[in-house]
Amino acid sequence: MEEKREMNLFDLIIAAFNGIKSLFVWIIKLCCQTFRLSLQYFWIVGLVMAIFIFAAFYITSSKERIYKSNTMITFSKEIKPLVINELIAINTMRCFDFNRFTELMNLPPDKALKFKEVRFYQVIDYLNDSTADAIDFLNRANMADTLNRCMPDRLGIRIYLKGDADFRPFYQGLTHCFNQNKDIARVDSASKAMIAERIAFCNRELERLDKFSDYDYFEGSNREAMRFSSKKGDVTIEPARKQLYYIDMRDLLKEKNYLTNLAVANKNVINFLSENPTINIRARWQFVVVFAAAGYVFGVLFALIFKRRKSIWQYLKDKDY
């Protein structure tokens, strides 16, 4: 039985080797036939490649090129659904109500024409420490996932412009648009008032804990407390232990600093983390290489169709099928 199993394994290895060998032979033959077809009909392949290369130069020209900018916006966590709906409405308004779009974005018409689209993405906090770790540009985040936590007060956005790399007016336009939205601004104002109350509460509690700490340190040392031992049944009188409020004060200070930074950073309804946009753009030579390769593939395909045009025409005319 063991010998038969070894032979079967040996046969499997030989079959796999033969299959790989046949695949390589087929690839080599395909490359040779493609090269021969390219030489026979070089005028077709060359023409198609020239068209594709010209298209690559055209779409990468300064007037036709699409520029995109990635950034992150912060806002009150209570208005996140409203922010998402407004971003969707801005894209719709750009297509169907251009005059209203220019008014809300506070942009001149010639500048607004360069705006193509704004997309939003969830911001992930992997460590759950209220610090942004990544922007989910692939839209794979699950709002209900407790491991990849979506932050409630942030969104990543990507703006697309055609023929313009100046994104500042559009950042300012988005800020103006959200500030003018009365429904969102009203909820945002209520959220900021709640943050101010929480900061005031932290200040009051810190002052109270500071007074308690002074009292325990300077006056509490003269007090005495009874200690009862349940094992021996003895009652002893000793100085009262000084109570420390360090942990409570540290937690309150941490909460106060977080809320203060949040209030300072969120002056408007939406706030950009950076005034200098990050612009992503591919080099022209990359487009030329990709388009030239695509042009060669399509050129060979058209050349093959031209070579077999009579057979294809006969097949299309055949009604007996």
N, C-alpha and C positions, 0 to 999 in steps of 0.2 A: 504493500500500500504506500509505503514511504517513497519507493522508487517511482511509482506512478504519479504521485503528487509533485515530485521534483521535475519530472518530464513535462507535466502540464504547465508548471511555472516557467520552465525553459521555453516551451512553445509560446507562452504568453509574451515572454520577453522578445522572442524573434518576431512575433506578429506586431508588437508595438514598434520595434525597430524598422520593420518593413513599412509600416504605416507612416512613420516619420520620414523615411526615405522617399516614399511616394509623394508625400506632401511637399518636400523640398524640390523634388523633380518637377512637380506641377507648378510650383511658384517660379522656378527658373524658366520653364517653358512659357508661362504667362508673361514674365518680364521680357523675354526675347520676342514674343509675338507683339507685345505692346510697343516695344522699341521699333520693330519692323513696320508696324502700322503707322507709327509716328513719322518715320522717314518717308513712307509711301505717300502719305497725305499730310505732309508737313505744312502745307498752306492752310489746311483746315485747323490743325492743332495750333499753329502759330497765330492765326487770326483770332481764335477763341481766347488764347492766352493773352494776346494784346488787348482784347476787350476787357478781360478781367483785371489786368494790370492798370489799365486806364481807369476802370471803376475804383480800384484801390486808391489811386492818386486823387480821384475826384472826391471820394467820401472823406479823405483825410486832409482836404484843403481847409483853410481857416474858416471859410464861410459855411461849409457843409459838415464839418467835424462835430461829433457829439461829445461834449464834455460832461463829466459826472463828478460830483463832490459828495464825500461822505462826512457826516458829522453826527453829533448827539445833542438832543434837546432834553431839558429838564423842565418839570412842571409839578404842580400839586397832584398828588396821587389820586385825589377824588375826581379829577377831570380827564383822566387817561382815555376813557371811552369817547368823550366829547372831542378830544384832540384827534383821535383816529378818524372819527366821522368827518371832522372838518378837513383833514388832509385828503380824504376821498372826495369830498365835495369840491375842493380846490381843483383837483384834476378834471372833474366833470364840468366845472364852470369854465375851465380853460377851453374846453371843446365846444360848449353849447351856449355860453353867455360871456363872450370875450370882454365886452364893455364892463360888465359887473366884476369880472376877474381883475381887470386893470385898476378898477376903483378900490377893491378890497386890498389888493397888493400894493397900492400906491406906486404904480409903475407907469412910465410913459408907454404908449402903444408899441413903439418900435423896440423897446426893451422887453416888453411882455411877450412879443412874438417869438423871442428866442427861448422862452420857457417851454419845455417839452413835458416834463412829468416830475412828480415828487413821490418817492416810495418810502414806506416806513418799515422798520424791523424791530423785533423785540431785543431788549438788552438783558443779558444773562448775568446773574450773580451766582457763580458756582460755590463760593465759600459762605454765602448767606451773611455777609458782613456789611451790607449796604454800600458796597463798592462795585462799580461796573467792571466785569472781567472780559466780556466779549459781546460783540453785536452779531446777532443771528442773521447774516446776509443770505443764508440758504433757506430761511423760513422753516426750519425743522424743530423749533422750540415748541413745547407743549405747555400751555398755560397752567395745566393741572399737575405738571411734573414737579415734585418737591426737590429733586436733585439739581435740575437745571432751572433755577428759579428766575422767572421773568420779573424784572424790577417794575414796581407800580408807578414810579415817578420819572421814568426815562424812556425814550425811544431813539433808535438810530434812524436817521433819514438819509436818503440819497436823492440829490437833485440833478436832473438832466437838462442841459442847455445845448442849443444848436448854434454853432458859430460864435460863441461867447464864453470866455473863461473867467469873467468877473461875476462872482457869486454873491458879493456883499449886498447889492441892491435886493436880491431875492431873499437873503436871510432877513434883511430889514423889512422886506415886504411881508414875509410870514409873521414876523413879530407884530407888525402893524395890523395884519388881518386878525390875529387872535385877540389883540388888545381891543379891537373894535367890536368883537362879538360879545354882545351884552350878556347872553346866557352863560357863556363860558367864563367871562370876567366876573359875573356875580358869584358863581361857585368858587372861583379862584380867590376872590376877596374873603369869602367865608372861611376858606381853608387857611389863608394867611392870618386871619384873626384868631383862629384856633391855635396856630403855632405861636403867635404872640402871647396868648394866655398861658400856654404851656411853658414858655420862657419865663414869664412872670411868676408862675407857680414854682419853678425851679429856683428862682432867686429868693422867694419867700422861704422855701424849705431850707435852702442853704444858710440863710441868715438865722433861722430858728435852730438848726443843728449846730451852728457856730456858738450860739448862746448856751445851748445845752452843754456843749463841750467845755466852754469856759466855766460854767457852774460846777460841773463834775470835777474839773481839774483843781479849781481854787477853793471851792467851798465844800465839795463832796468829800474831800479827804478827811474832814473832821467828823464825819458821820460814822456811826457804828452800825453793824448789822449782825443779826443772830444767825448762826449756822447750826443746823441740826443734823446729827449723824444717825442714820437709820440703823446702822449695824451695832454701834455701841450704845446708842441711846443718850449720847452726851449733847449738851447744848453749849456752844462757845460763842463769845462775843468778840468780833474782830473788826478792823476798819472796813468800811464799805469799799467794794472794788470800783475802780474808776472805769466808767463805761466809755468805750472808744466809738466814735462815729465816722471813722475814716472811710470804711467801705461804703456807707450810705452817701457820704459827701462825694466820694469818687464817682459813684454811679450817677448822682445828680449832675455833677460837673460834666461828665461824658454826655449825658442827655442834653444839657444846656448847650454845650459846644456844637453838638450835631444840629440842634434846632436853629442855633444862631447862624451857622454856616448855610443851612438850608434857606433861611430867610434872606440872607445877603445874596445868595446865588440866584434866587428866584424873584427878581425884581419885576419882571413882566409875566404875562400869562405863560408864554414859552420862552425859554432862555437857552441860547447856544453856549456850549462849553468853551468854544474857541471862536474868536473873531476872525481868525485866519483859516479859511477853508482848506481842506486837503483835497487836491484835484487829482483824480486818477485818469491817466491818458496813456494809451499805447503808442509806441513809436511807429512812424510811417513805414519803416522797413519791415516790421512785423506784419502789417496789413498786406504789403506787397508780396511777401513770401507766401502767406496763406492764400491770397487770391491767385497767385501764379500757379501754385500747386492745384488749387481747385480748377483753374482754367485748363491746366494740362489734362486733368481727369475728364472734364467735360469735352475737351477737344478730341481726346482719343475716342470717347463714346460717340461723338458726332461723326468722326471718321469711320468708325465701325458701322454706323447706320448708313452712311453714304456708300460704303463698300458693299453692304448687303441690301442696298435699296431695292433691287429687282426682286430678290427673294422675299423681302418684307412686303413689297407691293403685291406679289402673287399670293402671299399668305392672307393679306387683307381682302383681296378680291375673291378668295375661295369661299363659296357659300355652303359647301358640304362639310358641316361640322356639327 
